[in-house]
Amino acid sequence: MPTEALIQLLIPLLLLVGAYFIGTELERRHYRSLRAREHASRRFLTVTFPYEPPDQDPVDVMMVTGSVVVSVDYFKRFLAGLRMLVGGRVTSYETLLDRARREAIMRMKDEAKRKGFTAVINVRLETSRIASSSGNNKGTAAIEILAFGTGVKLRPRATAA
């Protein structure tokens, strides 16, 4: 009987420890990838204001989007559950949201580049919670972040001589 109890205790503990190490490594790799992609596209104009630079004329415009759905891992869900008991910031979710926002923006920029645009103006972010409809809090918990803006092809404004 004690062996069964020990096994029932060890399995969730091993899952929790495994989720921590695997999740940490996956998160580290994703951040590394994001930093490299952001650095590579640092010169691609992406702004929140709704107009093009004053010395540029738009040649072509179209809405561009980037979307990402990120699920919560077992360890983060466990930590958030503990945090809900005592209150305060849920820092385990903050990194999840940060990665999702940055990934959505990168996907939007990638779409704009594929379509030949030279900038994205009027960038906005929308967040949606996706959860199981069962209501027992044991289903999939995830968020979707949608980045959208106006992709524009810009050319230097002709100056009057």
MARFI-690913 format. One record per atom (N, C-alpha, C): x negated, y negated, z; atom name. Coordinates in Angstrom, 2 decimals. Last residue first. Layout:
N
       X       Y       Z atom
       X       Y       Z   CA
...
This chain:
161
       X       Y       Z atom
  -10.39  -71.91  -57.13    N
  -11.64  -72.65  -57.41   CA
  -11.35  -74.09  -57.72    C
   -8.96  -69.91  -54.66    N
   -8.71  -70.93  -55.68   CA
   -9.98  -71.75  -55.87    C
   -9.80  -66.52  -54.28    N
   -9.88  -67.90  -53.79   CA
   -9.68  -68.85  -54.95    C
   -8.10  -63.54  -53.75    N
   -8.70  -64.42  -54.74   CA
   -8.69  -65.84  -54.20    C
   -8.86  -61.37  -51.10    N
   -7.95  -62.40  -51.63   CA
   -8.72  -63.30  -52.61    C
   -9.94  -58.03  -51.58    N
  -10.25  -59.41  -51.18   CA
   -9.31  -60.40  -51.87    C
   -7.45  -55.58  -50.93    N
   -8.47  -56.12  -51.82   CA
   -8.73  -57.56  -51.38    C
   -6.22  -52.58  -49.44    N
   -6.52  -54.01  -49.39   CA
   -7.55  -54.37  -50.45    C
   -3.61  -50.50  -48.99    N
   -4.81  -50.67  -49.80   CA
   -5.05  -52.17  -49.86    C
   -2.29  -49.33  -45.89    N
   -2.39  -50.37  -46.91   CA
   -3.70  -50.22  -47.69    C
    0.09  -47.74  -43.89    N
   -1.14  -47.59  -44.64   CA
   -1.16  -48.63  -45.75    C
    1.51  -48.55  -40.97    N
    1.61  -48.86  -42.39   CA
    0.24  -48.73  -43.03    C
    2.03  -45.83  -38.64    N
    1.69  -47.20  -39.02   CA
    1.86  -47.37  -40.51    C
    2.05  -43.61  -35.84    N
    2.51  -44.03  -37.16   CA
    2.16  -45.49  -37.38    C
    1.74  -40.75  -33.93    N
    1.12  -42.02  -34.27   CA
    1.61  -42.38  -35.67    C
    3.32  -38.89  -31.56    N
    3.40  -39.29  -32.96   CA
    2.75  -40.65  -33.09    C
    2.95  -36.21  -29.48    N
    2.59  -37.61  -29.66   CA
    2.61  -37.86  -31.16    C
    4.71  -34.01  -27.47    N
    4.37  -34.39  -28.84   CA
    4.03  -35.86  -28.81    C
    3.99  -31.61  -24.94    N
    4.33  -32.96  -25.35   CA
    3.97  -33.12  -26.82    C
    5.33  -28.79  -23.14    N
    4.42  -29.41  -24.09   CA
    4.87  -30.84  -24.34    C
    5.94  -25.76  -21.68    N
    5.94  -27.20  -21.42   CA
    4.92  -27.82  -22.35    C
    7.90  -22.92  -22.01    N
    6.80  -23.69  -22.56   CA
    6.98  -25.16  -22.22    C
    9.41  -21.94  -18.87    N
    9.22  -21.90  -20.31   CA
    8.02  -22.71  -20.74    C
   10.01  -22.22  -16.29    N
    8.99  -21.23  -16.59   CA
    8.74  -21.12  -18.09    C
   12.15  -23.81  -15.53    N
   10.81  -24.37  -15.40   CA
    9.69  -23.36  -15.67    C
   14.70  -23.08  -16.08    N
   14.07  -22.44  -14.92   CA
   12.62  -22.85  -14.73    C
   15.83  -24.12  -18.37    N
   16.04  -24.84  -17.13   CA
   15.40  -24.19  -15.92    C
   15.77  -23.31  -21.00    N
   16.30  -22.37  -20.00   CA
   16.53  -23.02  -18.65    C
   14.59  -24.81  -22.89    N
   15.98  -25.16  -22.57   CA
   16.56  -24.26  -21.49    C
   11.28  -26.00  -22.38    N
   12.20  -24.89  -22.58   CA
   13.61  -25.32  -22.18    C
   10.30  -29.14  -23.82    N
   10.37  -28.16  -22.73   CA
   11.38  -27.08  -23.09    C
    8.54  -31.88  -24.75    N
    9.16  -30.68  -25.29   CA
    9.14  -29.65  -24.17    C
    8.69  -35.35  -24.83    N
    8.47  -34.16  -24.01   CA
    9.22  -33.00  -24.64    C
    7.04  -37.66  -26.89    N
    8.24  -36.87  -26.61   CA
    7.85  -35.67  -25.77    C
    5.91  -40.89  -27.74    N
    5.68  -39.66  -26.97   CA
    7.01  -38.98  -26.70    C
    4.43  -42.85  -30.23    N
    5.68  -42.37  -29.64   CA
    5.39  -41.05  -28.94    C
    2.66  -45.72  -31.22    N
    2.64  -44.37  -30.68   CA
    3.98  -44.06  -30.03    C
    1.69  -47.67  -34.09    N
    2.53  -47.43  -32.91   CA
    2.39  -45.98  -32.49    C
    0.12  -50.15  -36.04    N
    0.06  -48.80  -35.47   CA
    0.91  -48.72  -34.20    C
   -0.11  -52.22  -37.96    N
    1.12  -52.03  -37.19   CA
    1.22  -50.61  -36.61    C
   -2.15  -50.71  -40.55    N
   -1.73  -51.83  -39.70   CA
   -0.42  -51.46  -38.99    C
   -4.91  -49.15  -41.77    N
   -3.58  -48.89  -41.22   CA
   -3.26  -50.05  -40.29    C
   -6.80  -49.17  -44.87    N
   -6.53  -49.60  -43.50   CA
   -5.15  -49.12  -43.08    C
   -7.01  -48.16  -47.37    N
   -8.24  -48.69  -46.78   CA
   -8.05  -49.16  -45.35    C
   -5.67  -45.15  -48.84    N
   -5.52  -46.44  -48.17   CA
   -6.83  -46.85  -47.52    C
   -5.59  -42.64  -50.03    N
   -6.36  -43.71  -50.67   CA
   -6.21  -45.08  -50.02    C
   -4.54  -40.50  -48.80    N
   -3.66  -41.20  -49.73   CA
   -4.34  -42.42  -50.36    C
   -6.58  -39.79  -47.07    N
   -6.21  -38.86  -48.16   CA
   -5.36  -39.56  -49.22    C
   -6.43  -41.97  -45.27    N
   -7.60  -41.82  -46.15   CA
   -7.28  -40.91  -47.34    C
   -3.99  -41.38  -44.02    N
   -4.16  -42.64  -44.75   CA
   -5.34  -42.55  -45.72    C
   -4.58  -38.93  -42.82    N
   -3.54  -39.00  -43.85   CA
   -3.71  -40.26  -44.69    C
   -6.56  -39.79  -41.00    N
   -6.90  -38.81  -42.04   CA
   -5.86  -38.84  -43.17    C
   -5.03  -41.46  -39.35    N
   -6.11  -42.03  -40.16   CA
   -6.49  -41.09  -41.30    C
   -3.39  -39.49  -38.20    N
   -2.79  -40.58  -38.98   CA
   -3.85  -41.21  -39.89    C
   -5.30  -37.97  -36.86    N
   -4.52  -37.34  -37.94   CA
   -3.85  -38.39  -38.81    C
   -6.18  -39.88  -35.00    N
   -7.12  -39.36  -36.00   CA
   -6.36  -38.70  -37.16    C
   -3.82  -40.18  -33.51    N
   -4.35  -41.33  -34.24   CA
   -5.33  -40.86  -35.32    C
   -3.64  -37.60  -32.41    N
   -2.57  -38.10  -33.28   CA
   -3.05  -39.28  -34.12    C
   -5.98  -37.55  -30.83    N
   -5.83  -36.62  -31.95   CA
   -4.75  -37.11  -32.92    C
   -5.38  -39.53  -28.93    N
   -6.53  -39.70  -29.82   CA
   -6.44  -38.79  -31.03    C
   -3.14  -38.34  -27.67    N
   -3.05  -39.66  -28.33   CA
   -4.17  -39.83  -29.35    C
   -4.26  -35.94  -26.69    N
   -3.15  -35.90  -27.65   CA
   -3.03  -37.23  -28.39    C
   -6.22  -36.84  -24.89    N
   -6.61  -36.05  -26.06   CA
   -5.52  -36.05  -27.12    C
   -4.49  -38.15  -23.04    N
   -5.56  -38.87  -23.73   CA
   -5.98  -38.14  -25.00    C
   -2.89  -36.04  -22.10    N
   -2.28  -37.14  -22.86   CA
   -3.33  -37.93  -23.64    C
   -4.90  -34.52  -20.81    N
   -4.07  -33.92  -21.85   CA
   -3.44  -35.01  -22.74    C
   -5.79  -36.28  -18.89    N
   -6.71  -35.89  -19.97   CA
   -5.95  -35.26  -21.12    C
   -3.45  -36.41  -17.31    N
   -3.97  -37.61  -17.96   CA
   -4.93  -37.27  -19.10    C
   -2.95  -34.00  -16.08    N
   -2.16  -34.32  -17.27   CA
   -2.71  -35.54  -18.01    C
   -4.71  -34.14  -13.97    N
   -4.86  -33.02  -14.90   CA
   -4.05  -33.26  -16.17    C
   -3.84  -36.27  -12.45    N
   -4.98  -36.48  -13.34   CA
   -5.18  -35.34  -14.32    C
   -1.29  -37.52  -11.41    N
   -1.49  -36.15  -11.90   CA
   -2.60  -36.22  -12.94    C
   -1.27  -39.55   -8.50    N
   -1.59  -39.38   -9.92   CA
   -1.80  -37.91  -10.26    C
    1.28  -38.80   -5.98    N
    0.06  -39.40   -6.52   CA
   -0.12  -39.12   -8.00    C
    2.48  -36.00   -3.95    N
    2.60  -37.26   -4.68   CA
    1.25  -37.75   -5.19    C
    2.62  -33.52   -2.79    N
    2.07  -34.62   -1.99   CA
    2.17  -35.98   -2.68    C
    3.88  -31.88   -4.66    N
    4.18  -31.70   -3.24   CA
    3.75  -32.91   -2.41    C
    2.76  -32.51   -7.05    N
    4.15  -32.92   -6.83   CA
    4.57  -32.75   -5.38    C
    0.31  -31.26   -6.89    N
    0.36  -32.72   -6.78   CA
    1.78  -33.21   -6.49    C
    1.05  -28.61   -7.38    N
    0.51  -28.98   -6.07   CA
    0.61  -30.49   -5.84    C
    1.86  -28.91  -10.05    N
    2.81  -28.45   -9.04   CA
    2.35  -28.78   -7.64    C
   -0.56  -29.60  -11.21    N
    0.53  -30.58  -11.21   CA
    1.59  -30.19  -10.18    C
   -1.96  -27.20  -10.89    N
   -2.42  -28.41  -10.21   CA
   -1.32  -29.47  -10.13    C
   -0.37  -25.53  -12.57    N
   -0.54  -25.21  -11.16   CA
   -0.96  -26.45  -10.37    C
   -0.76  -26.80  -15.03    N
    0.60  -26.70  -14.49   CA
    0.54  -26.41  -12.98    C
   -3.47  -26.37  -15.33    N
   -2.96  -27.75  -15.20   CA
   -1.55  -27.75  -14.62    C
   -3.47  -23.55  -15.54    N
   -4.17  -24.21  -14.45   CA
   -3.66  -25.62  -14.25    C
   -1.97  -23.05  -17.90    N
   -1.52  -22.51  -16.60   CA
   -2.18  -23.25  -15.44    C
   -1.73  -25.95  -20.03    N
   -2.23  -24.63  -19.65   CA
   -1.81  -24.28  -18.22    C
    0.71  -27.41  -22.07    N
    0.04  -27.46  -20.78   CA
   -0.46  -26.06  -20.44    C
    0.28  -28.19  -25.53    N
    0.90  -27.45  -24.44   CA
    0.06  -27.55  -23.18    C
    0.87  -30.69  -27.86    N
   -0.11  -30.10  -26.95   CA
    0.64  -29.44  -25.80    C
    1.22  -31.66  -31.09    N
    1.95  -31.07  -29.97   CA
    0.92  -30.34  -29.13    C
    0.86  -34.54  -33.09    N
    0.22  -33.42  -32.40   CA
    1.13  -32.96  -31.27    C
    0.78  -36.43  -36.11    N
    1.52  -35.85  -34.99   CA
    0.74  -34.70  -34.39    C
    0.70  -39.29  -37.96    N
   -0.12  -38.21  -37.43   CA
    0.58  -37.70  -36.19    C
    1.61  -41.11  -40.93    N
    1.86  -40.56  -39.61   CA
    0.80  -39.53  -39.25    C
    2.30  -44.06  -42.81    N
    1.49  -42.87  -42.59   CA
    1.71  -42.41  -41.15    C
    4.14  -45.87  -45.22    N
    4.04  -45.39  -43.85   CA
    3.20  -44.12  -43.80    C
    2.42  -47.96  -47.54    N
    3.26  -46.80  -47.28   CA
    3.09  -46.40  -45.81    C
    1.32  -50.17  -50.15    N
    1.65  -49.90  -48.75   CA
    2.55  -48.67  -48.65    C
   -1.12  -51.84  -52.13    N
   -0.16  -50.74  -52.01   CA
    0.08  -50.52  -50.52    C
   -2.44  -54.22  -51.80    N
   -2.18  -53.76  -53.16   CA
   -1.08  -52.70  -53.14    C
   -2.65  -57.07  -49.74    N
   -2.26  -55.67  -49.87   CA
   -1.93  -55.34  -51.33    C
   -5.56  -59.09  -49.51    N
   -4.22  -58.94  -50.07   CA
   -3.88  -57.45  -50.14    C
   -7.49  -60.82  -47.04    N
   -7.21  -59.63  -47.84   CA
   -5.76  -59.66  -48.36    C
   -7.99  -62.69  -45.12    N
   -8.78  -62.80  -46.35   CA
   -8.54  -61.63  -47.30    C
   -6.43  -62.00  -42.89    N
   -6.09  -63.19  -43.69   CA
   -6.85  -63.31  -45.01    C
   -5.48  -58.52  -42.69    N
   -6.44  -59.60  -42.42   CA
   -6.18  -60.78  -43.35    C
   -1.89  -57.90  -42.45    N
   -3.22  -57.60  -42.95   CA
   -4.17  -58.75  -42.60    C
    0.19  -57.37  -39.56    N
   -0.15  -58.07  -40.79   CA
   -1.60  -57.75  -41.16    C
    0.95  -56.53  -36.93    N
    1.75  -56.16  -38.11   CA
    1.40  -56.90  -39.41    C
   -1.58  -55.01  -34.84    N
   -0.83  -56.17  -35.30   CA
   -0.22  -55.91  -36.66    C
   -3.06  -52.75  -34.34    N
   -1.66  -52.76  -33.89   CA
   -0.90  -53.97  -34.38    C
   -5.24  -51.14  -36.76    N
   -4.88  -52.21  -35.82   CA
   -3.39  -52.15  -35.47    C
   -7.95  -49.97  -38.27    N
   -6.73  -49.45  -37.68   CA
   -6.34  -50.41  -36.57    C
  -10.29  -49.62  -40.77    N
   -9.50  -50.59  -40.04   CA
   -8.18  -49.98  -39.58    C
  -13.00  -47.63  -40.43    N
  -11.68  -47.62  -41.05   CA
  -10.76  -48.50  -40.20    C
  -15.29  -47.42  -38.99    N
  -15.17  -48.58  -39.89   CA
  -13.82  -48.65  -40.61    C
  -15.08  -45.00  -37.64    N
  -15.06  -46.25  -36.87   CA
  -14.91  -47.49  -37.75    C
  -15.09  -42.38  -38.44    N
  -14.08  -43.26  -39.02   CA
  -14.02  -44.62  -38.33    C
  -17.14  -41.17  -37.00    N
  -17.21  -41.14  -38.46   CA
  -16.21  -42.11  -39.10    C
  -16.18  -41.47  -34.39    N
  -17.40  -42.17  -34.80   CA
  -17.49  -42.25  -36.33    C
  -14.01  -39.73  -34.47    N
  -13.78  -41.16  -34.24   CA
  -15.00  -41.98  -34.68    C
  -15.37  -37.31  -34.83    N
  -14.44  -37.79  -35.87   CA
  -14.16  -39.28  -35.71    C
  -16.84  -37.18  -32.42    N
  -17.53  -37.14  -33.71   CA
  -16.63  -37.70  -34.82    C
  -14.79  -37.25  -30.48    N
  -15.82  -38.29  -30.50   CA
  -16.53  -38.34  -31.86    C
  -13.39  -34.86  -31.16    N
  -12.75  -36.17  -31.27   CA
  -13.79  -37.29  -31.36    C
  -15.32  -32.91  -30.54    N
  -14.83  -33.04  -31.90   CA
  -14.19  -34.42  -32.12    C
  -15.49  -33.33  -27.76    N
  -16.69  -33.46  -28.61   CA
  -16.29  -33.68  -30.06    C
  -12.85  -32.75  -26.99    N
  -13.39  -34.10  -26.80   CA
  -14.62  -34.33  -27.67    C
  -12.84  -30.01  -27.66    N
  -11.94  -30.93  -28.35   CA
  -12.43  -32.37  -28.20    C
  -14.74  -28.98  -25.87    N
  -14.96  -28.88  -27.32   CA
  -14.09  -29.87  -28.08    C
  -13.43  -29.54  -23.44    N
  -14.75  -30.12  -23.71   CA
  -15.04  -30.10  -25.21    C
  -11.16  -27.92  -23.71    N
  -11.01  -29.37  -23.60   CA
  -12.33  -30.07  -23.93    C
  -12.36  -25.40  -23.71    N
  -11.61  -25.84  -24.89   CA
  -11.43  -27.36  -24.88    C
  -13.46  -25.42  -21.10    N
  -14.33  -25.31  -22.27   CA
  -13.61  -25.78  -23.54    C
  -11.14  -25.63  -19.52    N
  -12.19  -26.64  -19.42   CA
  -13.09  -26.61  -20.65    C
   -9.77  -23.26  -20.25    N
   -9.19  -24.58  -20.54   CA
  -10.23  -25.68  -20.49    C
  -11.55  -21.33  -19.22    N
  -11.25  -21.38  -20.66   CA
  -10.70  -22.74  -21.04    C
  -11.52  -22.01  -16.46    N
  -12.77  -21.99  -17.23   CA
  -12.51  -22.07  -18.74    C
   -8.70  -21.90  -15.82    N
   -9.53  -23.06  -15.51   CA
  -10.77  -23.10  -16.42    C
   -7.93  -19.35  -16.60    N
   -7.33  -20.52  -17.26   CA
   -8.17  -21.77  -17.02    C
   -9.43  -17.86  -14.74    N
   -9.68  -17.74  -16.17   CA
   -9.13  -18.93  -16.94    C
   -8.17  -18.67  -12.36    N
   -9.60  -18.94  -12.56   CA
   -9.95  -18.87  -14.05    C
   -5.55  -17.70  -12.91    N
   -5.79  -19.10  -12.58   CA
   -7.24  -19.49  -12.83    C
   -6.00  -14.97  -13.28    N
   -5.40  -15.77  -14.35   CA
   -5.68  -17.25  -14.13    C
   -6.98  -14.32  -10.72    N
   -7.84  -14.18  -11.90   CA
   -7.31  -14.98  -13.09    C
   -4.63  -14.83   -9.25    N
   -5.86  -15.57   -8.96   CA
   -6.83  -15.50  -10.14    C
   -2.82  -12.95  -10.29    N
   -2.58  -14.40  -10.48   CA
   -3.83  -15.24  -10.22    C
   -4.40  -10.58   -9.49    N
   -4.03  -10.87  -10.88   CA
   -3.71  -12.35  -11.09    C
   -4.66  -10.55   -6.67    N
   -5.82  -10.80   -7.53   CA
   -5.44  -11.18   -8.96    C
   -2.17   -9.90   -5.65    N
   -2.76  -11.19   -5.30   CA
   -3.88  -11.55   -6.27    C
   -1.74   -7.37   -6.62    N
   -0.73   -8.40   -6.91   CA
   -1.25   -9.79   -6.57    C
   -3.96   -6.08   -5.49    N
   -3.86   -6.21   -6.94   CA
   -2.87   -7.31   -7.31    C
   -3.21   -6.21   -2.79    N
   -4.44   -6.87   -3.23   CA
   -4.42   -7.09   -4.74    C
   -0.93   -4.63   -2.86    N
   -0.82   -6.04   -2.46   CA
   -2.05   -6.82   -2.92    C
   -2.09   -2.18   -3.55    N
   -1.10   -2.80   -4.42   CA
   -0.95   -4.29   -4.11    C
   -3.70   -1.72   -1.29    N
   -4.32   -1.85   -2.61   CA
   -3.37   -2.53   -3.59    C
   -1.91   -1.37    0.80    N
   -2.73   -2.58    0.78   CA
   -3.40   -2.79   -0.57    C
   -0.80    1.20    0.00    N
    0.00    0.00    0.00   CA
   -0.85   -1.28    0.00    C
